[in-house]
């Protein structure tokens, strides 16, 4: 009944593309705007503590608006499109499906304020597209850190020190695929990797939707 009502409301109040405002397709991101998203070359973006880091695109134009809308402007429907973008890139890296997706956690107070963790939403969609599992309980953020974009790398590392807690009992033994929206210096991934390694968990790949830098 809820799905029927949602479809009826969509028909009455036709959805507009969040990017170009077109209502032709009645979706949050029309095919034209999605096709304007630019992928980075298929390659390792960097290596942190021996772990491969991949980034799918550059944080600019529609990708920037997509992430900001999802993260700050209460547009949870955009999670599907970010996951789709990440999935298209990731299938060119590997056809392996035996991953367990671990979204970067946010502090509970911040999640309550935003009403959701945007990367949990992306992780749900990405897990469905890949056909793998997702684990939102393996690692928690236990420190209310400052926004990273305001800080230089040494300050980022100090800010994130002690920010995460791993519950090893929740580990399935699968390769972890840590996902985040933006990888700038890689400090968030680095701190999470350290915490996992302290708990004997070393089989890790990191994957960000975007980086502020080009090729």
GUNUSE-562509 format. One line per field, with one value per atom (N, C-alpha, C): residue in three letters; chain; atom name; y, x, z. Coordinates in steps of 0.001 Angstrom, whole numbers, plus 500000, padded with zeros to 6 digits. Layout:
% GUNUSE-562509
volo <- ALA,...
tortor <- A,...
numar <- CA,...
yy <- Y,...
xx <- X,...
zz <- Z,...
This chain:
% GUNUSE-562509
volo <- UNK,UNK,UNK,UNK,UNK,UNK,UNK,UNK,UNK,UNK,UNK,UNK,UNK,UNK,UNK,UNK,UNK,UNK,UNK,UNK,UNK,UNK,UNK,UNK,UNK,UNK,UNK,UNK,UNK,UNK,UNK,UNK,UNK,UNK,UNK,UNK,UNK,UNK,UNK,UNK,UNK,UNK,UNK,UNK,UNK,UNK,UNK,UNK,UNK,UNK,UNK,UNK,UNK,UNK,UNK,UNK,UNK,UNK,UNK,UNK,UNK,UNK,UNK,UNK,UNK,UNK,UNK,UNK,UNK,UNK,UNK,UNK,UNK,UNK,UNK,UNK,UNK,UNK,UNK,UNK,UNK,UNK,UNK,UNK,UNK,UNK,UNK,UNK,UNK,UNK,UNK,UNK,UNK,UNK,UNK,UNK,UNK,UNK,UNK,UNK,UNK,UNK,UNK,UNK,UNK,UNK,UNK,UNK,UNK,UNK,UNK,UNK,UNK,UNK,UNK,UNK,UNK,UNK,UNK,UNK,UNK,UNK,UNK,UNK,UNK,UNK,UNK,UNK,UNK,UNK,UNK,UNK,UNK,UNK,UNK,UNK,UNK,UNK,UNK,UNK,UNK,UNK,UNK,UNK,UNK,UNK,UNK,UNK,UNK,UNK,UNK,UNK,UNK,UNK,UNK,UNK,UNK,UNK,UNK,UNK,UNK,UNK,UNK,UNK,UNK,UNK,UNK,UNK,UNK,UNK,UNK,UNK,UNK,UNK,UNK,UNK,UNK,UNK,UNK,UNK,UNK,UNK,UNK,UNK,UNK,UNK,UNK,UNK,UNK,UNK,UNK,UNK,UNK,UNK,UNK,UNK,UNK,UNK,UNK,UNK,UNK,UNK,UNK,UNK,UNK,UNK,UNK,UNK,UNK,UNK,UNK,UNK,UNK,UNK,UNK,UNK,UNK,UNK,UNK,UNK,UNK,UNK,UNK,UNK,UNK,UNK,UNK,UNK,UNK,UNK,UNK,UNK,UNK,UNK,UNK,UNK,UNK,UNK,UNK,UNK,UNK,UNK,UNK,UNK,UNK,UNK,UNK,UNK,UNK,UNK,UNK,UNK,UNK,UNK,UNK,UNK,UNK,UNK,UNK,UNK,UNK,UNK,UNK,UNK,UNK,UNK,UNK,UNK,UNK,UNK,UNK,UNK,UNK,UNK,UNK,UNK,UNK,UNK,UNK,UNK,UNK,UNK,UNK,UNK,UNK,UNK,UNK,UNK,UNK,UNK,UNK,UNK,UNK,UNK,UNK,UNK,UNK,UNK,UNK,UNK,UNK,UNK,UNK,UNK,UNK,UNK,UNK,UNK,UNK,UNK,UNK,UNK,UNK,UNK,UNK,UNK,UNK,UNK,UNK,UNK,UNK,UNK,UNK,UNK,UNK,UNK,UNK,UNK,UNK,UNK,UNK,UNK,UNK,UNK,UNK,UNK,UNK,UNK,UNK,UNK,UNK,UNK,UNK,UNK,UNK,UNK,UNK,UNK,UNK,UNK,UNK,UNK,UNK,UNK,UNK,UNK,UNK,UNK,UNK,UNK,UNK,UNK,UNK,UNK,UNK,UNK,UNK,UNK,UNK,UNK,UNK,UNK,UNK,UNK,UNK,UNK,UNK,UNK,UNK,UNK,UNK,UNK,UNK,UNK,UNK,UNK,UNK,UNK,UNK,UNK,UNK,UNK,UNK,UNK,UNK,UNK,UNK,UNK,UNK,UNK,UNK,UNK,UNK,UNK,UNK,UNK,UNK,UNK,UNK,UNK,UNK,UNK,UNK,UNK,UNK,UNK,UNK,UNK,UNK,UNK,UNK,UNK,UNK,UNK,UNK,UNK,UNK,UNK,UNK,UNK,UNK,UNK,UNK,UNK,UNK,UNK,UNK,UNK,UNK,UNK,UNK,UNK,UNK,UNK,UNK,UNK,UNK,UNK,UNK,UNK,UNK,UNK,UNK,UNK,UNK,UNK,UNK,UNK,UNK,UNK,UNK,UNK,UNK,UNK,UNK,UNK,UNK,UNK,UNK,UNK,UNK,UNK,UNK,UNK,UNK,UNK,UNK,UNK,UNK,UNK,UNK,UNK,UNK,UNK,UNK,UNK,UNK,UNK,UNK,UNK,UNK,UNK,UNK,UNK,UNK,UNK,UNK,UNK,UNK,UNK,UNK,UNK,UNK,UNK,UNK,UNK,UNK,UNK,UNK,UNK,UNK,UNK,UNK,UNK,UNK,UNK,UNK,UNK,UNK,UNK,UNK,UNK,UNK,UNK,UNK,UNK,UNK,UNK,UNK,UNK,UNK,UNK,UNK,UNK,UNK,UNK,UNK,UNK,UNK,UNK,UNK,UNK,UNK,UNK,UNK,UNK,UNK,UNK,UNK,UNK,UNK,UNK,UNK,UNK,UNK,UNK,UNK,UNK,UNK,UNK,UNK,UNK,UNK,UNK,UNK,UNK,UNK,UNK,UNK,UNK,UNK,UNK,UNK,UNK,UNK,UNK,UNK,UNK,UNK,UNK,UNK,UNK,UNK,UNK,UNK,UNK,UNK,UNK,UNK,UNK,UNK,UNK,UNK,UNK,UNK,UNK,UNK,UNK,UNK,UNK,UNK,UNK,UNK,UNK,UNK,UNK,UNK,UNK,UNK,UNK,UNK,UNK,UNK,UNK,UNK,UNK,UNK,UNK,UNK,UNK,UNK,UNK,UNK,UNK,UNK,UNK,UNK,UNK,UNK,UNK,UNK,UNK,UNK,UNK,UNK,UNK,UNK,UNK,UNK,UNK,UNK,UNK,UNK,UNK,UNK
tortor <- A,A,A,A,A,A,A,A,A,A,A,A,A,A,A,A,A,A,A,A,A,A,A,A,A,A,A,A,A,A,A,A,A,A,A,A,A,A,A,A,A,A,A,A,A,A,A,A,A,A,A,A,A,A,A,A,A,A,A,A,A,A,A,A,A,A,A,A,A,A,A,A,A,A,A,A,A,A,A,A,A,A,A,A,A,A,A,A,A,A,A,A,A,A,A,A,A,A,A,A,A,A,A,A,A,A,A,A,A,A,A,A,A,A,A,A,A,A,A,A,A,A,A,A,A,A,A,A,A,A,A,A,A,A,A,A,A,A,A,A,A,A,A,A,A,A,A,A,A,A,A,A,A,A,A,A,A,A,A,A,A,A,A,A,A,A,A,A,A,A,A,A,A,A,A,A,A,A,A,A,A,A,A,A,A,A,A,A,A,A,A,A,A,A,A,A,A,A,A,A,A,A,A,A,A,A,A,A,A,A,A,A,A,A,A,A,A,A,A,A,A,A,A,A,A,A,A,A,A,A,A,A,A,A,A,A,A,A,A,A,A,A,A,A,A,A,A,A,A,A,A,A,A,A,A,A,A,A,A,A,A,A,A,A,A,A,A,A,A,A,A,A,A,A,A,A,A,A,A,A,A,A,A,A,A,A,A,A,A,A,A,A,A,A,A,A,A,A,A,A,A,A,A,A,A,A,A,A,A,A,A,A,A,A,A,A,A,A,A,A,A,A,A,A,A,A,A,A,A,A,A,A,A,A,A,A,A,A,A,A,A,A,A,A,A,A,A,A,A,A,A,A,A,A,A,A,A,A,A,A,A,A,A,A,A,A,A,A,A,A,A,A,A,A,A,A,A,A,A,A,A,A,A,A,A,A,A,A,A,A,A,A,A,A,A,A,A,A,A,A,A,A,A,A,A,A,A,A,A,A,A,A,A,A,A,A,A,A,A,A,A,A,A,A,A,A,A,A,A,A,A,A,A,A,A,A,A,A,A,A,A,A,A,A,A,A,A,A,A,A,A,A,A,A,A,A,A,A,A,A,A,A,A,A,A,A,A,A,A,A,A,A,A,A,A,A,A,A,A,A,A,A,A,A,A,A,A,A,A,A,A,A,A,A,A,A,A,A,A,A,A,A,A,A,A,A,A,A,A,A,A,A,A,A,A,A,A,A,A,A,A,A,A,A,A,A,A,A,A,A,A,A,A,A,A,A,A,A,A,A,A,A,A,A,A,A,A,A,A,A,A,A,A,A,A,A,A,A,A,A,A,A,A,A,A,A,A,A,A,A,A,A,A,A,A,A,A,A,A,A,A,A,A,A,A,A,A,A,A,A,A,A,A,A,A,A,A,A,A,A,A,A,A,A,A,A,A,A,A,A,A,A,A,A,A,A,A,A,A,A,A,A,A,A,A,A,A,A,A,A,A,A,A,A,A,A,A,A,A,A,A,A,A,A,A
numar <- N,CA,C,N,CA,C,N,CA,C,N,CA,C,N,CA,C,N,CA,C,N,CA,C,N,CA,C,N,CA,C,N,CA,C,N,CA,C,N,CA,C,N,CA,C,N,CA,C,N,CA,C,N,CA,C,N,CA,C,N,CA,C,N,CA,C,N,CA,C,N,CA,C,N,CA,C,N,CA,C,N,CA,C,N,CA,C,N,CA,C,N,CA,C,N,CA,C,N,CA,C,N,CA,C,N,CA,C,N,CA,C,N,CA,C,N,CA,C,N,CA,C,N,CA,C,N,CA,C,N,CA,C,N,CA,C,N,CA,C,N,CA,C,N,CA,C,N,CA,C,N,CA,C,N,CA,C,N,CA,C,N,CA,C,N,CA,C,N,CA,C,N,CA,C,N,CA,C,N,CA,C,N,CA,C,N,CA,C,N,CA,C,N,CA,C,N,CA,C,N,CA,C,N,CA,C,N,CA,C,N,CA,C,N,CA,C,N,CA,C,N,CA,C,N,CA,C,N,CA,C,N,CA,C,N,CA,C,N,CA,C,N,CA,C,N,CA,C,N,CA,C,N,CA,C,N,CA,C,N,CA,C,N,CA,C,N,CA,C,N,CA,C,N,CA,C,N,CA,C,N,CA,C,N,CA,C,N,CA,C,N,CA,C,N,CA,C,N,CA,C,N,CA,C,N,CA,C,N,CA,C,N,CA,C,N,CA,C,N,CA,C,N,CA,C,N,CA,C,N,CA,C,N,CA,C,N,CA,C,N,CA,C,N,CA,C,N,CA,C,N,CA,C,N,CA,C,N,CA,C,N,CA,C,N,CA,C,N,CA,C,N,CA,C,N,CA,C,N,CA,C,N,CA,C,N,CA,C,N,CA,C,N,CA,C,N,CA,C,N,CA,C,N,CA,C,N,CA,C,N,CA,C,N,CA,C,N,CA,C,N,CA,C,N,CA,C,N,CA,C,N,CA,C,N,CA,C,N,CA,C,N,CA,C,N,CA,C,N,CA,C,N,CA,C,N,CA,C,N,CA,C,N,CA,C,N,CA,C,N,CA,C,N,CA,C,N,CA,C,N,CA,C,N,CA,C,N,CA,C,N,CA,C,N,CA,C,N,CA,C,N,CA,C,N,CA,C,N,CA,C,N,CA,C,N,CA,C,N,CA,C,N,CA,C,N,CA,C,N,CA,C,N,CA,C,N,CA,C,N,CA,C,N,CA,C,N,CA,C,N,CA,C,N,CA,C,N,CA,C,N,CA,C,N,CA,C,N,CA,C,N,CA,C,N,CA,C,N,CA,C,N,CA,C,N,CA,C,N,CA,C,N,CA,C,N,CA,C,N,CA,C,N,CA,C,N,CA,C,N,CA,C,N,CA,C,N,CA,C,N,CA,C,N,CA,C,N,CA,C,N,CA,C,N,CA,C,N,CA,C,N,CA,C,N,CA,C,N,CA,C,N,CA,C,N,CA,C,N,CA,C,N,CA,C,N,CA,C,N,CA,C,N,CA,C,N,CA,C,N,CA,C,N,CA,C,N,CA,C,N,CA,C,N,CA,C,N,CA,C,N,CA,C,N,CA,C,N,CA,C,N,CA,C,N,CA,C,N,CA,C,N,CA,C,N,CA,C,N,CA,C,N,CA,C,N,CA,C,N,CA,C,N,CA,C,N,CA,C,N,CA,C
yy <- 498794,500000,501264,501240,502393,502667,501596,501747,502338,501858,502364,503858,504249,505663,506530,505996,506736,506936,505871,505968,506963,506953,507879,509320,509533,510878,511326,510369,510689,511094,510441,510753,512120,512404,513691,514835,514619,515627,515079,515192,514554,514953,513950,514229,514984,515910,516638,516217,516244,515957,517000,516551,517433,518344,517942,518626,519616,519181,520059,520494,519954,520291,519754,518922,518338,517310,517258,516271,515197,515162,514215,512766,512419,511028,510790,511850,511758,511012,511365,510751,511841,511465,512417,512784,511888,512188,511598,512471,511999,511369,510599,509884,510843,511998,512978,513477,513835,514335,513233,512009,510899,510641,510688,510419,511486,512616,513670,513443,512434,512106,511511,512009,511570,510576,509450,508453,508773,508431,508453,507195,507187,505962,504812,503601,502410,502133,502574,502378,502578,502122,502339,503816,504472,505886,506111,505249,505290,504000,503797,502633,503145,502715,503108,501849,501773,500599,499299,499338,498144,497845,498703,498491,499378,498814,499549,500501,501714,502725,503070,502956,503318,504512,505383,506513,506518,506606,506441,507705,508891,510124,511317,512479,513717,514476,515013,515752,517130,517169,518417,518251,519364,519383,518556,517680,516934,515960,515426,514519,515251,516462,517270,517587,517982,518316,517082,515921,514674,514377,514440,514122,515151,516418,517455,517357,517049,516878,515711,514601,513403,513621,514296,514423,515542,516676,517863,518386,517986,518618,517657,516613,515708,515137,514571,513952,512477,511645,510247,509444,509847,509117,509158,510134,510236,509136,508407,507317,506274,505999,505002,505396,506669,507118,507115,507447,507386,505934,505047,503621,503064,503484,503041,503474,504722,505247,504434,504185,503412,501984,501403,500032,499907,500865,500827,500849,501644,501710,500412,499943,498800,497517,497354,496136,496078,497207,497232,496861,496905,496521,495013,494481,493063,492546,491245,490620,489807,489933,489255,489816,488958,489400,489053,488341,487884,488956,490153,491262,491467,492169,492695,494211,494940,496396,496981,497891,498600,500100,500742,502197,502935,504027,504843,505340,505062,505478,506947,507530,508893,508843,509889,509944,509952,509196,509085,510403,511408,512712,513337,513198,513762,512992,511664,510844,511192,511432,511810,513155,514068,515403,515328,514501,514364,513427,512603,511603,510312,510275,509050,509234,508101,508109,507869,508858,508752,507576,507227,506112,504760,504693,503468,503255,504346,504255,503835,504438,504068,502616,502226,500843,499828,500128,499224,499020,500119,500047,499336,499651,499042,497548,497143,495714,494976,495603,494994,494866,495899,495894,494879,494801,493846,492428,492313,490998,490489,491413,491038,491508,491259,491640,493019,493565,494849,494689,495338,495235,496647,497093,498440,498438,497266,497150,496781,496548,496112,497224,498441,499570,500753,501408,502565,503780,504967,506199,506615,506687,506959,508350,509115,510470,511423,512516,513506,514405,513999,514708,515970,516884,518091,517707,518521,518272,518263,517236,517045,518086,518595,519489,520778,521116,522343,522151,520911,520587,520129,520404,519886,518454,517722,516298,515992,516655,516352,516588,517649,517954,516901,516391,515341,514091,513707,512490,512643,513827,514089,514080,514678,514747,513357,512443,511097,510090,510469,509539,509097,507795,507254,507432,507724,508023,506772,505606,504403,503259,502430,501221,500040,498956,497746,496686,496137,495010,493738,493123,491995,490831,490711,489620,489738,490945,491151,490866,490457,490214,488854,488828,487596,486804,487437,486769,487094,487830,488195,489404,489626,490832,492046,493022,494234,495225,495811,496890,498141,498964,500191,501247,501859,502869,504230,505273,506648,507505,508725,509592,510285,510796,511557,511069,510907,510596,511745,512524,513662,513255,513144,512682,511183,510606,509188,508950,510025,509893,509091,509217,508441,506952,506599,505203,504707,505539,505145,504832,505680,505465,504216,503985,502780,501527,501572,500436,500107,501140,500933,500218,500659,500072,498627,498350,496966,496085,496601,495801,495508,496456,496207,494989,494729,493611,492405,492408,491260,491152,492224,492220,492978,492237,492841,492750,491966,491773,492899,494006,495247,495906,496400,497278,498527,499698,500948,501552,502109,502607,503876,504988,506263,506610,507254,507678,508743,509630,510738,511098,511892,512550,513986,514961,516337,516518,515504,515623,514793,515214,514492,513320,512964,511783,511925
xx <- 500824,500000,500864,501955,502852,503507,503935,504558,503559,502307,501266,501041,500973,500750,501914,503152,504327,504295,503905,503818,502736,501618,500527,500970,501682,502183,503208,504063,505039,504346,503207,502469,501793,501246,500561,501587,502597,503650,504906,504954,506002,507398,508255,509606,510388,511190,512083,513521,514322,515741,516348,517070,517697,518741,519229,520342,519888,519037,518616,517145,516444,515038,514042,514508,513603,512686,511433,510486,510148,510869,510573,510611,511617,511773,511185,510773,510201,511119,512409,513397,514257,514992,515840,517099,517523,518674,518387,518167,517806,519025,518773,519845,520869,520408,521334,522325,521838,522713,523616,523081,523919,525053,524756,525766,526861,526613,527629,528652,528428,529389,530646,531800,533075,533794,534197,534982,536471,537195,538653,539151,540401,540960,540935,540840,540816,542236,542513,543844,543785,544831,544938,545236,544442,544639,545825,545950,547081,547099,548179,548293,548584,547784,547956,548164,549311,549641,549459,549830,549738,548355,547388,545999,545702,545048,544730,543549,543702,542646,542231,540948,540417,539477,539467,538543,537872,536550,535807,535754,535697,535560,536126,536058,536574,535428,535692,534679,534457,533632,533318,532016,531465,530279,529136,528522,527358,527690,528918,529297,529347,529864,529905,528488,527637,526254,525520,525798,525171,525523,526806,527259,526751,526814,526347,524842,524095,522651,522317,523014,522811,523244,524361,524991,524397,524097,523729,522317,521689,520433,519238,519330,518193,517639,518549,518160,518580,517994,518427,518259,517327,517127,518359,519239,520442,521459,521270,522196,522266,521144,521114,522055,522048,522846,524340,524694,526108,526575,525732,526064,526194,525305,525355,526671,527061,528315,529507,529520,530606,530627,529444,529353,529907,529570,530067,531590,532181,533644,534209,533595,534149,534121,533125,533048,534183,534821,535966,537262,537232,538402,538411,537251,537157,535743,535638,534314,534069,534982,534833,533634,532867,531674,531714,532754,532801,533404,532815,533226,532187,532595,531637,531844,530843,530942,530870,531801,531824,531784,530624,530558,531298,531951,532593,531508,531652,530604,530715,529600,529615,529203,529518,529215,527696,527170,525711,524966,525558,524885,524709,525728,525661,524668,524644,523690,522248,522032,520696,520287,521232,520955,520629,521378,521149,519988,519614,518546,519004,520214,520768,522273,522974,524360,524301,524660,524519,525291,526439,527221,526589,525786,525007,523995,523356,522384,523073,524222,524996,525450,525881,526335,525236,524027,522888,522673,522698,522478,523643,524859,526038,526098,525755,525732,524727,523592,522570,523068,523743,524232,525364,526275,527387,526914,525947,525496,526337,526726,527540,526849,527486,526895,527396,526733,527131,527168,528124,528266,528374,527300,527264,527607,527896,528119,529548,530394,531766,532619,532429,533229,532305,532577,531776,532686,532103,532837,532486,533486,533249,533739,534207,534697,534036,533505,532844,533913,534427,535534,535064,536012,535737,535634,534947,534939,536366,536705,538072,538520,537574,537969,538622,538428,538999,540439,540914,542187,543263,544520,545655,545936,546765,546948,547357,548375,548725,547547,546777,545610,544520,544389,543396,543709,544989,545381,545152,545477,545236,543742,542967,541515,540888,541419,540846,541422,542502,543129,542130,541944,541019,539555,539271,537886,537044,537698,536959,537159,536137,536192,535692,536484,536123,535589,534426,533857,534198,535320,535848,534861,533996,533008,532041,531955,531055,531730,533006,533750,533411,533118,532692,533846,535011,536148,536307,535357,535431,536352,536726,537465,536579,537112,536343,536512,535407,535418,534918,535864,535501,535129,533966,533523,533315,533660,533448,533089,532621,532246,533442,534364,535509,536793,537837,539172,540091,540508,541401,542839,543178,544519,544527,543343,543255,543328,543266,543458,542343,541104,540004,540215,540513,540812,541997,543029,544244,543945,543152,542834,541973,541042,540210,541044,541962,542853,543660,544204,544984,544158,542909,542042,541704,541454,541191,542421,543598,544821,545141,544804,544972,544170,543067,542183,542427,543576,543954,543215,542551,541799,542615,543113,544056,543619,542593,542145,541167,541703,540930,541205,540150,540252,539428,539910,539193,538712,537524,536912,536124,536548,535839,535131,533987,533259,534048,534720,535408,536709,537507,538687,538682,539196,539238,540240,541093,542170,541876,542420,542260,543213,543553,544390,545758
zz <- 500000,500000,500000,500795,500878,499521,498842,497519,496524,496611,495710,495939,497230,497557,497086,497241,496783,495276,494554,493096,492680,493421,493129,493355,494456,494755,493719,493279,492233,490942,490678,489456,489560,490742,490952,491020,491856,491999,491334,490056,489263,489754,489998,490461,489406,489878,488985,489251,488212,488378,489312,490310,491292,490645,489477,488832,487750,486833,485736,485852,486858,487147,486110,485194,484201,484871,484430,484968,483934,482831,481746,482213,483012,483456,484846,485520,486869,487838,487800,488691,489327,490389,491093,490307,489424,488562,487192,486225,484882,484201,483161,482474,481866,481402,480817,481865,483039,484102,484641,484725,485189,484201,482915,481886,481836,482484,482544,483649,484501,485558,484929,485354,484764,485672,485082,485794,485700,486756,486708,486000,485533,484943,485942,485434,486295,486773,487980,488549,490064,490738,492181,492406,493237,493511,494434,495425,496357,497162,497893,498777,500182,501140,502539,503375,504038,504864,504081,502805,501969,501431,501744,501298,500082,499087,497866,498091,497572,497638,496206,495923,494607,494759,493745,493704,492335,492320,491062,490210,490836,490068,490811,490175,490768,491430,492605,493373,492742,491697,491014,490241,489772,488924,489538,488722,489198,490326,490336,491422,492753,492725,493942,494416,493483,493848,494360,493756,494186,495644,495952,497317,498321,497970,498898,499128,498083,498236,499150,498951,499759,501204,501372,502688,503544,502904,503678,503428,502324,501938,501906,502726,502935,501626,500829,499559,499556,500421,500533,499242,498374,497114,496224,496450,495631,495932,497034,497388,496277,495645,494567,493435,493059,491913,492230,493476,493857,493891,494401,494420,493005,492127,490730,490076,490329,489794,490320,491622,492237,491699,491522,491033,489613,488763,487383,487346,488226,488303,488877,489949,490679,489856,489014,488190,487166,486899,485991,486715,488056,488858,489098,489451,489817,489616,489374,489331,490596,491548,492834,493582,494240,494967,496454,496867,498252,499171,499089,499946,501041,502076,503041,503074,502655,502605,504012,504300,505585,505294,505444,505242,506361,506016,507051,508008,509307,510257,510619,511046,511575,513048,513764,515194,515394,516383,516572,516626,517294,517392,516003,515171,513821,512956,513134,512378,512766,514045,514506,513921,513835,513305,511805,511074,509629,509304,510280,510152,509472,508977,508394,508181,508071,507599,506095,505324,503873,503285,503903,503358,503692,504750,504997,503871,503442,502347,501058,500769,499576,499680,500878,501088,500846,501287,501043,499545,498798,497349,496651,497070,496450,496724,497942,498279,497406,497166,496311,494874,494382,493006,492809,493781,493683,493969,494894,495332,496489,497380,498544,499820,500954,502240,502676,503677,504269,505782,506425,507875,508450,509107,509679,511172,511713,513157,513526,512529,512802,513387,512897,513385,513682,514795,515222,515366,515161,515438,516856,517713,519137,519548,518565,518837,517852,518366,517511,516904,515757,515120,514403,514185,513407,511923,511106,509657,509112,508336,507876,506848,506044,504950,505445,506710,507266,507740,507725,508371,507388,507753,507000,507464,506694,506974,508431,509025,510423,511380,511094,511934,511741,510504,510223,511030,511045,511758,513268,513806,515234,515531,514633,514782,514821,513988,513867,514865,515545,516490,517563,517692,518685,518332,517053,516657,516426,516235,515853,516849,516935,517770,516950,516916,516169,517126,516801,517544,516769,517120,516355,516266,517234,517226,516046,515475,514334,512988,513021,511783,511194,509904,509226,508628,508512,507882,506406,505845,504424,504205,502947,502586,502831,503564,503840,502702,502274,501295,502010,502482,503191,502163,502321,501354,502007,501258,501715,500503,500769,499655,499027,499848,499344,500011,499208,499741,499362,500352,500094,500397,501672,502040,502359,502518,502883,504378,505184,506632,507307,506821,507416,507165,505928,505613,506442,506546,507270,508730,509381,510796,510974,510050,510127,509905,508946,508693,509943,510601,511832,512887,513053,514074,513729,512452,512045,512277,511928,512069,513536,514415,515858,516289,515577,515892,514981,514304,513484,512162,511723,510463,509423,508431,507478,506028,505734,504356,503998,503487,503338,501989,501363,500195,500506,500103,500349,499024,499042,497813,498102,497500,497641,496346,496469,495279,494524,495264,494614,495325,494639,495214,494678,495423,494918,493784,493587,492609,491366,490246,488992,488900,487665,487425,488095
